[in-house]
Amino acid sequence: MYNDFAPILILSGVSVALIIFSLFLQSLISPNNKTDLKQSIYECGEVPVGSAWVQFNIRFYVIALIFLIFDVEIVLLFPWAVVFKDIGLVAFIEMAIFLIILTVGLVAVWRRGDLDWVKMTVPYGSGRYAKLQRDQERSAA
């Protein structure tokens, strides 16, 4: 039984040995002249401003998760559409239920305002967001 796993163990051992050998060889060959310019942050040709430890708004992550959910929906919808005639009415009803659940989720996210990219009020806003005002507050001022 253990003989069946021998090729996997040998391949894993060779892989780890190659990685260690490559890292060791790189440390021997590579130049070690660290200057301030080489250690500085590179931001696509722009002069870096501030710290690299910036907290991103949670909205970016929410939009990404919503995109993934509906992307997976499309991935599951294409194979179903290809074999639709072969699988019958039961599969149609199951897919309809699946799409209804996802539509209810989309409506809920939409009503909560999670799909709005720019929100006019930012609780505990700081920095450039501290001076954001609503449209009614601007017209009253």
PyMOL CGO cylinders between C-alpha atoms (Angstrom):
from pymol import cmd
from pymol.cgo import CYLINDER

trace = [
    CYLINDER, 0.00, 0.00, 0.00, 2.77, 2.44, 0.85, 0.3, 1, 1, 1, 1, 1, 1,
    CYLINDER, 2.77, 2.44, 0.85, 4.45, 1.66, -2.46, 0.3, 1, 1, 1, 1, 1, 1,
    CYLINDER, 4.45, 1.66, -2.46, 1.56, 3.41, -4.21, 0.3, 1, 1, 1, 1, 1, 1,
    CYLINDER, 1.56, 3.41, -4.21, 2.50, 6.69, -2.53, 0.3, 1, 1, 1, 1, 1, 1,
    CYLINDER, 2.50, 6.69, -2.53, 6.23, 6.40, -3.19, 0.3, 1, 1, 1, 1, 1, 1,
    CYLINDER, 6.23, 6.40, -3.19, 6.19, 8.37, -6.49, 0.3, 1, 1, 1, 1, 1, 1,
    CYLINDER, 6.19, 8.37, -6.49, 4.22, 11.17, -4.83, 0.3, 1, 1, 1, 1, 1, 1,
    CYLINDER, 4.22, 11.17, -4.83, 6.64, 11.34, -1.91, 0.3, 1, 1, 1, 1, 1, 1,
    CYLINDER, 6.64, 11.34, -1.91, 9.65, 11.28, -4.25, 0.3, 1, 1, 1, 1, 1, 1,
    CYLINDER, 9.65, 11.28, -4.25, 8.17, 14.05, -6.42, 0.3, 1, 1, 1, 1, 1, 1,
    CYLINDER, 8.17, 14.05, -6.42, 7.37, 16.13, -3.31, 0.3, 1, 1, 1, 1, 1, 1,
    CYLINDER, 7.37, 16.13, -3.31, 10.91, 15.67, -1.99, 0.3, 1, 1, 1, 1, 1, 1,
    CYLINDER, 10.91, 15.67, -1.99, 12.49, 16.60, -5.32, 0.3, 1, 1, 1, 1, 1, 1,
    CYLINDER, 12.49, 16.60, -5.32, 10.22, 19.67, -5.55, 0.3, 1, 1, 1, 1, 1, 1,
    CYLINDER, 10.22, 19.67, -5.55, 11.18, 20.90, -2.09, 0.3, 1, 1, 1, 1, 1, 1,
    CYLINDER, 11.18, 20.90, -2.09, 14.87, 20.23, -2.81, 0.3, 1, 1, 1, 1, 1, 1,
    CYLINDER, 14.87, 20.23, -2.81, 14.68, 22.24, -6.05, 0.3, 1, 1, 1, 1, 1, 1,
    CYLINDER, 14.68, 22.24, -6.05, 13.02, 25.15, -4.30, 0.3, 1, 1, 1, 1, 1, 1,
    CYLINDER, 13.02, 25.15, -4.30, 15.62, 25.18, -1.53, 0.3, 1, 1, 1, 1, 1, 1,
    CYLINDER, 15.62, 25.18, -1.53, 18.45, 24.85, -4.07, 0.3, 1, 1, 1, 1, 1, 1,
    CYLINDER, 18.45, 24.85, -4.07, 17.05, 27.72, -6.18, 0.3, 1, 1, 1, 1, 1, 1,
    CYLINDER, 17.05, 27.72, -6.18, 16.75, 30.02, -3.17, 0.3, 1, 1, 1, 1, 1, 1,
    CYLINDER, 16.75, 30.02, -3.17, 20.27, 29.14, -2.00, 0.3, 1, 1, 1, 1, 1, 1,
    CYLINDER, 20.27, 29.14, -2.00, 21.72, 29.70, -5.48, 0.3, 1, 1, 1, 1, 1, 1,
    CYLINDER, 21.72, 29.70, -5.48, 19.89, 33.03, -5.78, 0.3, 1, 1, 1, 1, 1, 1,
    CYLINDER, 19.89, 33.03, -5.78, 21.33, 34.22, -2.46, 0.3, 1, 1, 1, 1, 1, 1,
    CYLINDER, 21.33, 34.22, -2.46, 24.84, 33.40, -3.69, 0.3, 1, 1, 1, 1, 1, 1,
    CYLINDER, 24.84, 33.40, -3.69, 24.58, 34.94, -7.15, 0.3, 1, 1, 1, 1, 1, 1,
    CYLINDER, 24.58, 34.94, -7.15, 22.43, 38.03, -6.63, 0.3, 1, 1, 1, 1, 1, 1,
    CYLINDER, 22.43, 38.03, -6.63, 24.10, 41.38, -5.91, 0.3, 1, 1, 1, 1, 1, 1,
    CYLINDER, 24.10, 41.38, -5.91, 23.60, 42.76, -2.44, 0.3, 1, 1, 1, 1, 1, 1,
    CYLINDER, 23.60, 42.76, -2.44, 23.77, 46.53, -2.91, 0.3, 1, 1, 1, 1, 1, 1,
    CYLINDER, 23.77, 46.53, -2.91, 20.70, 47.93, -1.20, 0.3, 1, 1, 1, 1, 1, 1,
    CYLINDER, 20.70, 47.93, -1.20, 20.36, 51.66, -1.78, 0.3, 1, 1, 1, 1, 1, 1,
    CYLINDER, 20.36, 51.66, -1.78, 17.64, 54.02, -0.61, 0.3, 1, 1, 1, 1, 1, 1,
    CYLINDER, 17.64, 54.02, -0.61, 16.30, 54.26, -4.14, 0.3, 1, 1, 1, 1, 1, 1,
    CYLINDER, 16.30, 54.26, -4.14, 16.02, 50.48, -4.49, 0.3, 1, 1, 1, 1, 1, 1,
    CYLINDER, 16.02, 50.48, -4.49, 14.35, 50.18, -1.09, 0.3, 1, 1, 1, 1, 1, 1,
    CYLINDER, 14.35, 50.18, -1.09, 11.77, 52.90, -1.82, 0.3, 1, 1, 1, 1, 1, 1,
    CYLINDER, 11.77, 52.90, -1.82, 8.17, 52.08, -2.69, 0.3, 1, 1, 1, 1, 1, 1,
    CYLINDER, 8.17, 52.08, -2.69, 7.30, 51.90, -6.38, 0.3, 1, 1, 1, 1, 1, 1,
    CYLINDER, 7.30, 51.90, -6.38, 3.84, 53.10, -7.36, 0.3, 1, 1, 1, 1, 1, 1,
    CYLINDER, 3.84, 53.10, -7.36, 3.67, 52.99, -11.16, 0.3, 1, 1, 1, 1, 1, 1,
    CYLINDER, 3.67, 52.99, -11.16, 5.95, 55.95, -11.70, 0.3, 1, 1, 1, 1, 1, 1,
    CYLINDER, 5.95, 55.95, -11.70, 4.17, 58.18, -9.18, 0.3, 1, 1, 1, 1, 1, 1,
    CYLINDER, 4.17, 58.18, -9.18, 5.90, 59.69, -6.21, 0.3, 1, 1, 1, 1, 1, 1,
    CYLINDER, 5.90, 59.69, -6.21, 4.69, 57.72, -3.17, 0.3, 1, 1, 1, 1, 1, 1,
    CYLINDER, 4.69, 57.72, -3.17, 2.68, 59.71, -0.66, 0.3, 1, 1, 1, 1, 1, 1,
    CYLINDER, 2.68, 59.71, -0.66, 2.01, 58.60, 2.90, 0.3, 1, 1, 1, 1, 1, 1,
    CYLINDER, 2.01, 58.60, 2.90, 2.24, 55.19, 4.43, 0.3, 1, 1, 1, 1, 1, 1,
    CYLINDER, 2.24, 55.19, 4.43, 1.70, 51.93, 2.59, 0.3, 1, 1, 1, 1, 1, 1,
    CYLINDER, 1.70, 51.93, 2.59, -0.49, 50.72, 5.45, 0.3, 1, 1, 1, 1, 1, 1,
    CYLINDER, -0.49, 50.72, 5.45, -3.73, 52.31, 4.29, 0.3, 1, 1, 1, 1, 1, 1,
    CYLINDER, -3.73, 52.31, 4.29, -7.03, 50.82, 5.36, 0.3, 1, 1, 1, 1, 1, 1,
    CYLINDER, -7.03, 50.82, 5.36, -9.28, 50.31, 2.35, 0.3, 1, 1, 1, 1, 1, 1,
    CYLINDER, -9.28, 50.31, 2.35, -12.96, 50.94, 2.60, 0.3, 1, 1, 1, 1, 1, 1,
    CYLINDER, -12.96, 50.94, 2.60, -14.99, 47.79, 3.18, 0.3, 1, 1, 1, 1, 1, 1,
    CYLINDER, -14.99, 47.79, 3.18, -17.06, 48.72, 0.13, 0.3, 1, 1, 1, 1, 1, 1,
    CYLINDER, -17.06, 48.72, 0.13, -14.29, 47.39, -2.16, 0.3, 1, 1, 1, 1, 1, 1,
    CYLINDER, -14.29, 47.39, -2.16, -14.49, 43.96, -0.55, 0.3, 1, 1, 1, 1, 1, 1,
    CYLINDER, -14.49, 43.96, -0.55, -18.30, 43.89, -0.59, 0.3, 1, 1, 1, 1, 1, 1,
    CYLINDER, -18.30, 43.89, -0.59, -18.39, 44.73, -4.30, 0.3, 1, 1, 1, 1, 1, 1,
    CYLINDER, -18.39, 44.73, -4.30, -15.76, 42.03, -4.97, 0.3, 1, 1, 1, 1, 1, 1,
    CYLINDER, -15.76, 42.03, -4.97, -17.75, 39.40, -3.05, 0.3, 1, 1, 1, 1, 1, 1,
    CYLINDER, -17.75, 39.40, -3.05, -20.97, 40.33, -4.82, 0.3, 1, 1, 1, 1, 1, 1,
    CYLINDER, -20.97, 40.33, -4.82, -19.15, 40.05, -8.15, 0.3, 1, 1, 1, 1, 1, 1,
    CYLINDER, -19.15, 40.05, -8.15, -17.87, 36.59, -7.21, 0.3, 1, 1, 1, 1, 1, 1,
    CYLINDER, -17.87, 36.59, -7.21, -21.34, 35.41, -6.23, 0.3, 1, 1, 1, 1, 1, 1,
    CYLINDER, -21.34, 35.41, -6.23, -22.88, 36.43, -9.53, 0.3, 1, 1, 1, 1, 1, 1,
    CYLINDER, -22.88, 36.43, -9.53, -19.85, 35.24, -11.48, 0.3, 1, 1, 1, 1, 1, 1,
    CYLINDER, -19.85, 35.24, -11.48, -20.34, 31.77, -10.00, 0.3, 1, 1, 1, 1, 1, 1,
    CYLINDER, -20.34, 31.77, -10.00, -24.00, 32.01, -10.99, 0.3, 1, 1, 1, 1, 1, 1,
    CYLINDER, -24.00, 32.01, -10.99, -23.01, 32.48, -14.62, 0.3, 1, 1, 1, 1, 1, 1,
    CYLINDER, -23.01, 32.48, -14.62, -20.49, 29.63, -14.40, 0.3, 1, 1, 1, 1, 1, 1,
    CYLINDER, -20.49, 29.63, -14.40, -23.27, 27.33, -13.20, 0.3, 1, 1, 1, 1, 1, 1,
    CYLINDER, -23.27, 27.33, -13.20, -25.79, 28.67, -15.71, 0.3, 1, 1, 1, 1, 1, 1,
    CYLINDER, -25.79, 28.67, -15.71, -23.81, 27.95, -18.90, 0.3, 1, 1, 1, 1, 1, 1,
    CYLINDER, -23.81, 27.95, -18.90, -23.47, 24.15, -18.51, 0.3, 1, 1, 1, 1, 1, 1,
    CYLINDER, -23.47, 24.15, -18.51, -27.13, 23.97, -17.51, 0.3, 1, 1, 1, 1, 1, 1,
    CYLINDER, -27.13, 23.97, -17.51, -28.15, 25.85, -20.67, 0.3, 1, 1, 1, 1, 1, 1,
    CYLINDER, -28.15, 25.85, -20.67, -26.10, 23.51, -22.86, 0.3, 1, 1, 1, 1, 1, 1,
    CYLINDER, -26.10, 23.51, -22.86, -27.86, 20.35, -21.63, 0.3, 1, 1, 1, 1, 1, 1,
    CYLINDER, -27.86, 20.35, -21.63, -31.25, 21.97, -20.96, 0.3, 1, 1, 1, 1, 1, 1,
    CYLINDER, -31.25, 21.97, -20.96, -33.19, 19.76, -23.42, 0.3, 1, 1, 1, 1, 1, 1,
    CYLINDER, -33.19, 19.76, -23.42, -31.74, 16.56, -22.00, 0.3, 1, 1, 1, 1, 1, 1,
    CYLINDER, -31.74, 16.56, -22.00, -32.39, 17.15, -18.30, 0.3, 1, 1, 1, 1, 1, 1,
    CYLINDER, -32.39, 17.15, -18.30, -36.10, 17.97, -18.35, 0.3, 1, 1, 1, 1, 1, 1,
    CYLINDER, -36.10, 17.97, -18.35, -38.58, 19.92, -16.28, 0.3, 1, 1, 1, 1, 1, 1,
    CYLINDER, -38.58, 19.92, -16.28, -37.17, 19.08, -12.84, 0.3, 1, 1, 1, 1, 1, 1,
    CYLINDER, -37.17, 19.08, -12.84, -33.83, 20.69, -13.67, 0.3, 1, 1, 1, 1, 1, 1,
    CYLINDER, -33.83, 20.69, -13.67, -35.66, 23.72, -15.07, 0.3, 1, 1, 1, 1, 1, 1,
    CYLINDER, -35.66, 23.72, -15.07, -37.54, 24.16, -11.80, 0.3, 1, 1, 1, 1, 1, 1,
    CYLINDER, -37.54, 24.16, -11.80, -34.33, 23.72, -9.79, 0.3, 1, 1, 1, 1, 1, 1,
    CYLINDER, -34.33, 23.72, -9.79, -32.55, 26.36, -11.87, 0.3, 1, 1, 1, 1, 1, 1,
    CYLINDER, -32.55, 26.36, -11.87, -35.54, 28.68, -11.57, 0.3, 1, 1, 1, 1, 1, 1,
    CYLINDER, -35.54, 28.68, -11.57, -35.39, 28.35, -7.78, 0.3, 1, 1, 1, 1, 1, 1,
    CYLINDER, -35.39, 28.35, -7.78, -31.64, 29.00, -7.89, 0.3, 1, 1, 1, 1, 1, 1,
    CYLINDER, -31.64, 29.00, -7.89, -32.13, 32.14, -10.00, 0.3, 1, 1, 1, 1, 1, 1,
    CYLINDER, -32.13, 32.14, -10.00, -34.95, 33.36, -7.76, 0.3, 1, 1, 1, 1, 1, 1,
    CYLINDER, -34.95, 33.36, -7.76, -32.74, 33.02, -4.68, 0.3, 1, 1, 1, 1, 1, 1,
    CYLINDER, -32.74, 33.02, -4.68, -29.94, 34.95, -6.40, 0.3, 1, 1, 1, 1, 1, 1,
    CYLINDER, -29.94, 34.95, -6.40, -32.38, 37.61, -7.61, 0.3, 1, 1, 1, 1, 1, 1,
    CYLINDER, -32.38, 37.61, -7.61, -33.72, 38.07, -4.08, 0.3, 1, 1, 1, 1, 1, 1,
    CYLINDER, -33.72, 38.07, -4.08, -30.11, 38.43, -2.90, 0.3, 1, 1, 1, 1, 1, 1,
    CYLINDER, -30.11, 38.43, -2.90, -29.39, 41.02, -5.59, 0.3, 1, 1, 1, 1, 1, 1,
    CYLINDER, -29.39, 41.02, -5.59, -32.51, 43.01, -4.69, 0.3, 1, 1, 1, 1, 1, 1,
    CYLINDER, -32.51, 43.01, -4.69, -31.55, 42.92, -1.00, 0.3, 1, 1, 1, 1, 1, 1,
    CYLINDER, -31.55, 42.92, -1.00, -28.02, 44.13, -1.71, 0.3, 1, 1, 1, 1, 1, 1,
    CYLINDER, -28.02, 44.13, -1.71, -29.36, 46.82, -4.04, 0.3, 1, 1, 1, 1, 1, 1,
    CYLINDER, -29.36, 46.82, -4.04, -31.91, 48.08, -1.48, 0.3, 1, 1, 1, 1, 1, 1,
    CYLINDER, -31.91, 48.08, -1.48, -29.26, 48.28, 1.25, 0.3, 1, 1, 1, 1, 1, 1,
    CYLINDER, -29.26, 48.28, 1.25, -27.20, 50.46, -1.05, 0.3, 1, 1, 1, 1, 1, 1,
    CYLINDER, -27.20, 50.46, -1.05, -24.18, 48.18, -1.15, 0.3, 1, 1, 1, 1, 1, 1,
    CYLINDER, -24.18, 48.18, -1.15, -23.93, 48.56, -4.92, 0.3, 1, 1, 1, 1, 1, 1,
    CYLINDER, -23.93, 48.56, -4.92, -23.54, 52.34, -4.66, 0.3, 1, 1, 1, 1, 1, 1,
    CYLINDER, -23.54, 52.34, -4.66, -19.89, 53.06, -5.31, 0.3, 1, 1, 1, 1, 1, 1,
    CYLINDER, -19.89, 53.06, -5.31, -19.88, 56.54, -3.79, 0.3, 1, 1, 1, 1, 1, 1,
    CYLINDER, -19.88, 56.54, -3.79, -21.89, 57.22, -0.65, 0.3, 1, 1, 1, 1, 1, 1,
    CYLINDER, -21.89, 57.22, -0.65, -22.38, 60.79, 0.43, 0.3, 1, 1, 1, 1, 1, 1,
    CYLINDER, -22.38, 60.79, 0.43, -22.02, 60.16, 4.13, 0.3, 1, 1, 1, 1, 1, 1,
    CYLINDER, -22.02, 60.16, 4.13, -19.01, 58.44, 5.57, 0.3, 1, 1, 1, 1, 1, 1,
    CYLINDER, -19.01, 58.44, 5.57, -19.28, 57.72, 9.30, 0.3, 1, 1, 1, 1, 1, 1,
    CYLINDER, -19.28, 57.72, 9.30, -16.16, 58.72, 11.16, 0.3, 1, 1, 1, 1, 1, 1,
    CYLINDER, -16.16, 58.72, 11.16, -14.73, 60.18, 7.95, 0.3, 1, 1, 1, 1, 1, 1,
    CYLINDER, -14.73, 60.18, 7.95, -11.17, 61.35, 8.16, 0.3, 1, 1, 1, 1, 1, 1,
    CYLINDER, -11.17, 61.35, 8.16, -8.69, 62.90, 5.80, 0.3, 1, 1, 1, 1, 1, 1,
    CYLINDER, -8.69, 62.90, 5.80, -10.20, 63.87, 2.48, 0.3, 1, 1, 1, 1, 1, 1,
    CYLINDER, -10.20, 63.87, 2.48, -13.55, 62.28, 3.42, 0.3, 1, 1, 1, 1, 1, 1,
    CYLINDER, -13.55, 62.28, 3.42, -14.05, 64.42, 6.52, 0.3, 1, 1, 1, 1, 1, 1,
    CYLINDER, -14.05, 64.42, 6.52, -15.56, 67.31, 4.53, 0.3, 1, 1, 1, 1, 1, 1,
    CYLINDER, -15.56, 67.31, 4.53, -18.15, 65.30, 2.60, 0.3, 1, 1, 1, 1, 1, 1,
    CYLINDER, -18.15, 65.30, 2.60, -21.62, 66.73, 2.88, 0.3, 1, 1, 1, 1, 1, 1,
    CYLINDER, -21.62, 66.73, 2.88, -25.03, 65.69, 1.66, 0.3, 1, 1, 1, 1, 1, 1,
    CYLINDER, -25.03, 65.69, 1.66, -26.68, 67.59, -1.16, 0.3, 1, 1, 1, 1, 1, 1,
    CYLINDER, -26.68, 67.59, -1.16, -29.26, 69.07, 1.27, 0.3, 1, 1, 1, 1, 1, 1,
    CYLINDER, -29.26, 69.07, 1.27, -26.51, 70.35, 3.57, 0.3, 1, 1, 1, 1, 1, 1,
    CYLINDER, -26.51, 70.35, 3.57, -24.74, 72.01, 0.63, 0.3, 1, 1, 1, 1, 1, 1,
    CYLINDER, -24.74, 72.01, 0.63, -27.85, 73.81, -0.57, 0.3, 1, 1, 1, 1, 1, 1,
    CYLINDER, -27.85, 73.81, -0.57, -28.63, 75.03, 2.99, 0.3, 1, 1, 1, 1, 1, 1,
    CYLINDER, -28.63, 75.03, 2.99, -25.14, 76.47, 3.46, 0.3, 1, 1, 1, 1, 1, 1,
]
cmd.load_cgo(trace, "trace")
